[in-house]
Every structure is written in structure tokens, then in C-alpha cells.
């Protein structure tokens, strides 16, 4: 059974930082492309950042220079370090695992991030 379990969300003031983590089980973690998505109220889910098995990263323009995605293949975890947070970063953040060839796609349950003074 595949499980992706996020942690680390919460309430933070503008300009603050949070670190999200996602622990994966039930997959061969090293093969999968890992990603973070987010969904704000009334908006579509959007891609925030991806990291492939080899470590190459990509970011949405809105978070470049502020967010950093990383993975630990030994621990089957992926993290998202979020700095200089803005109110518009408020959303539910989801961890995603995608097989690069066979289309298997898995989601975590989501963790709420609220940026507000």
C-alpha cells in the first residue's frame, strides 16, 4: 500500500519560513519523481516544485528563489523549505509521487499552510 504522509504545515507571518516534509512508503522511492503541489481556496491545484531521482529541480515562477525542494533517497522523504512566505502562498500543500514511465501517480492527504499577520 502506497502512503505519502505530509507534515510541517501551520500558521506563519509574512516573511517567515516553514519546512514541509513528506514520508513515502510502498514505492521504490528512488525511481519516482517527487513533487509538491498546492491548492488555494477557489483555485485549481498548481505545481510548486519537482525533483527527479537524479536530483534535478524545477520550480514554479512564483516560488523561485524562495522555495527549495530536496529529497533524501535513504530515508524516502522529500522536503520543501519555504522562505520569505507571502499571503498568496496560503494553500493546502500536497506531496506527489509520479513514476516517470508507467504513469503511476500518488498523492498525500495535504497539509495546510497559512501565511497571515
C-alpha positions in Angstrom: 0.0 0.0 0.0 1.4 3.4 -1.0 1.4 6.1 1.5 2.6 9.7 1.3 2.4 11.5 4.7 3.0 15.2 4.8 3.9 17.2 7.9 5.1 20.7 8.8 2.3 22.9 7.8 1.0 25.7 10.0 0.4 29.4 10.5 3.3 31.8 9.8 3.6 35.5 9.5 4.5 37.1 6.1 8.3 36.9 5.6 8.6 33.8 7.7 9.6 30.3 6.9 8.2 26.8 7.1 9.6 23.4 6.1 7.3 20.7 4.8 8.2 17.0 4.8 6.7 14.0 3.1 7.5 10.5 4.1 6.8 7.9 1.4 6.3 4.2 1.7 5.1 1.4 -0.6 7.0 2.6 -3.6 10.6 2.3 -4.9 11.3 5.9 -3.9 14.5 6.3 -5.9 12.6 5.8 -9.2 9.8 8.3 -8.6 9.7 12.0 -9.5 8.6 13.7 -6.4 6.7 17.0 -6.3 4.8 19.5 -4.2 1.5 21.0 -5.4 -0.7 23.4 -3.7 -4.4 24.4 -3.9 -5.7 27.7 -2.6 -9.4 28.2 -1.9 -11.4 28.6 -5.1 -8.4 27.9 -7.2 -7.0 24.9 -9.2 -4.3 22.8 -7.8 -0.9 24.0 -9.1 2.6 22.6 -9.3 5.0 24.2 -6.9 8.2 22.2 -7.4 9.6 18.9 -8.7 12.7 16.9 -8.1 13.6 13.8 -10.2 15.5 10.8 -9.0 18.8 12.3 -10.1 18.2 15.5 -8.2 17.3 18.0 -10.9 14.8 20.5 -9.6 12.2 22.7 -11.2 10.1 25.4 -9.7 7.0 27.5 -10.4 8.0 31.1 -11.3 6.0 32.3 -8.3 8.3 30.5 -5.8 11.7 30.6 -7.5 14.3 31.9 -5.2 12.1 31.4 -2.1 11.4 27.7 -2.0 13.8 24.8 -2.2 12.8 21.2 -2.8 15.1 18.3 -1.7 14.9 14.6 -1.3 16.6 12.0 0.8 16.6 8.7 -1.0 17.9 6.9 2.0 15.0 8.0 4.1 12.3 8.0 1.4 11.5 11.6 2.2 11.0 14.8 0.2 11.0 18.3 1.7 10.0 21.8 0.8 11.8 24.6 2.5 9.7 27.7 2.2 11.3 31.1 2.9 10.0 34.7 2.6 6.5 33.5 2.7 3.7 35.7 1.3 0.0 35.6 2.0 -0.6 34.3 -1.5 1.4 31.2 -0.6 -1.6 30.2 1.7 -2.9 26.9 0.4 -3.1 23.2 1.2 0.2 21.7 0.1 0.2 18.2 -1.4 3.0 15.7 -1.8 3.0 13.8 -5.1 4.9 10.8 -6.4 4.9 10.1 -10.1 6.5 7.1 -11.9 8.4 8.6 -14.9 7.5 5.8 -17.3 4.4 4.0 -16.3 2.1 6.8 -15.1 1.6 5.7 -11.5 0.6 8.7 -9.6 0.1 9.0 -5.8 -1.0 11.9 -3.5 -0.6 12.7 0.1 -3.5 13.9 2.2 -2.3 17.5 2.2 -1.1 19.9 4.9 -2.4 23.5 5.4 -0.1 26.4 5.2 -1.5 29.8 6.2 0.5 33.0 5.8 -1.1 35.8 7.8 -0.3 38.5 10.2 
